[in-house]
Amino acid sequence: MQLSIRMQAVADMVTPGGRIADIGTDHGYVPIYLVEQNKTDHAIAMDVRKGPLARAGENIVRFGCSDRIETRLSDGLAMLKPGEADTVIIAGMGGLLTIRILEAGLKVLQSVSECILQPQSDLDKVRQFLHQHGFQIVQEKMLIDEGKYYVVMRVLHGEERIYTEAEDIYGRFLINEKHPVLKEYLEKQKAVKEKLLLALKDKTSEKSHERQQELLHELQIINETITRMVDENAEQRPD
């Protein structure tokens, strides 16, 4: 099974040997890959939609994994029972949907060892939710796949961590590691926001003024983060 760059990063972050629940499995490629690579003996491929789940089932049979992967129609974690999975994967969904799934499944997640998350948006809100609900981010990776930026997180149970605003938005691990993809992303975001700010320079409406203030604040955070990543003597906040 050949995975995309994005999904390969998700699969690589899974701890070998545990049982897997892949939420929103779509084609079922990640559980198939994990079984083929002997990273798991049992996986549950779950999706809220019957069509994708049927496609996943067909792929599971085609790759000869039906004895180790089962499919299950489920809205998020609703049909996962406590103790059925060691690792929960939630990848390729918006950040707010990721939060909704996690929040609705907090009870079953108590018996899960780790979550591998790859939210497509609102990463700051996802990180804040995790910190406020007894989870600890222990690993992050940022990558580019087909021109888009993605972040993958490995999450365990742990004490609440206090993050700065920049760390909520861009990730403490990525900042501390001076991650090259994050550096590139920040430079591009800086250029985009500076262009937007310039376009609003002569606008006098209250709405335009509010947007200018937002952009100035966002640029301040970006510049501070870039400085922290470039400065070899910058203090590294503990993970």
ChimeraX attribute file (.defattr): number of C-alpha atoms within 10 A of each C-alpha:
attribute: neighborCount
match mode: 1-to-1
recipient: residues
	/A:1	12
	/A:2	9
	/A:3	13
	/A:4	13
	/A:5	14
	/A:6	21
	/A:7	18
	/A:8	14
	/A:9	20
	/A:10	23
	/A:11	21
	/A:12	12
	/A:13	18
	/A:14	21
	/A:15	17
	/A:16	16
	/A:17	14
	/A:18	18
	/A:19	20
	/A:20	30
	/A:21	28
	/A:22	26
	/A:23	27
	/A:24	24
	/A:25	26
	/A:26	22
	/A:27	20
	/A:28	26
	/A:29	22
	/A:30	25
	/A:31	28
	/A:32	25
	/A:33	20
	/A:34	21
	/A:35	19
	/A:36	15
	/A:37	12
	/A:38	12
	/A:39	19
	/A:40	22
	/A:41	18
	/A:42	22
	/A:43	28
	/A:44	22
	/A:45	28
	/A:46	28
	/A:47	25
	/A:48	18
	/A:49	14
	/A:50	14
	/A:51	12
	/A:52	18
	/A:53	23
	/A:54	18
	/A:55	14
	/A:56	25
	/A:57	21
	/A:58	15
	/A:59	17
	/A:60	23
	/A:61	13
	/A:62	10
	/A:63	13
	/A:64	14
	/A:65	20
	/A:66	17
	/A:67	11
	/A:68	15
	/A:69	24
	/A:70	17
	/A:71	20
	/A:72	20
	/A:73	18
	/A:74	18
	/A:75	16
	/A:76	21
	/A:77	25
	/A:78	14
	/A:79	13
	/A:80	20
	/A:81	13
	/A:82	14
	/A:83	13
	/A:84	16
	/A:85	22
	/A:86	20
	/A:87	27
	/A:88	24
	/A:89	24
	/A:90	24
	/A:91	24
	/A:92	20
	/A:93	16
	/A:94	15
	/A:95	21
	/A:96	16
	/A:97	17
	/A:98	23
	/A:99	20
	/A:100	12
	/A:101	17
	/A:102	21
	/A:103	15
	/A:104	14
	/A:105	18
	/A:106	14
	/A:107	13
	/A:108	18
	/A:109	23
	/A:110	13
	/A:111	16
	/A:112	22
	/A:113	17
	/A:114	25
	/A:115	25
	/A:116	26
	/A:117	24
	/A:118	27
	/A:119	22
	/A:120	19
	/A:121	17
	/A:122	16
	/A:123	20
	/A:124	17
	/A:125	15
	/A:126	23
	/A:127	24
	/A:128	20
	/A:129	15
	/A:130	22
	/A:131	20
	/A:132	14
	/A:133	15
	/A:134	15
	/A:135	20
	/A:136	21
	/A:137	24
	/A:138	15
	/A:139	17
	/A:140	20
	/A:141	20
	/A:142	20
	/A:143	18
	/A:144	14
	/A:145	11
	/A:146	8
	/A:147	7
	/A:148	10
	/A:149	14
	/A:150	20
	/A:151	23
	/A:152	24
	/A:153	24
	/A:154	21
	/A:155	21
	/A:156	19
	/A:157	20
	/A:158	14
	/A:159	12
	/A:160	15
	/A:161	17
	/A:162	11
	/A:163	16
	/A:164	12
	/A:165	12
	/A:166	17
	/A:167	20
	/A:168	18
	/A:169	18
	/A:170	22
	/A:171	25
	/A:172	22
	/A:173	20
	/A:174	20
	/A:175	21
	/A:176	18
	/A:177	14
	/A:178	18
	/A:179	16
	/A:180	14
	/A:181	15
	/A:182	25
	/A:183	18
	/A:184	12
	/A:185	16
	/A:186	19
	/A:187	13
	/A:188	12
	/A:189	15
	/A:190	20
	/A:191	12
	/A:192	12
	/A:193	18
	/A:194	15
	/A:195	11
	/A:196	14
	/A:197	19
	/A:198	11
	/A:199	11
	/A:200	15
	/A:201	11
	/A:202	10
	/A:203	12
	/A:204	9
	/A:205	10
	/A:206	9
	/A:207	9
	/A:208	15
	/A:209	15
	/A:210	11
	/A:211	15
	/A:212	20
	/A:213	12
	/A:214	14
	/A:215	17
	/A:216	15
	/A:217	12
	/A:218	16
	/A:219	20
	/A:220	14
	/A:221	19
	/A:222	21
	/A:223	15
	/A:224	13
	/A:225	21
	/A:226	19
	/A:227	12
	/A:228	17
	/A:229	22
	/A:230	13
	/A:231	11
	/A:232	10
	/A:233	8
	/A:234	11
	/A:235	10
	/A:236	14
	/A:237	12
	/A:238	8
	/A:239	12
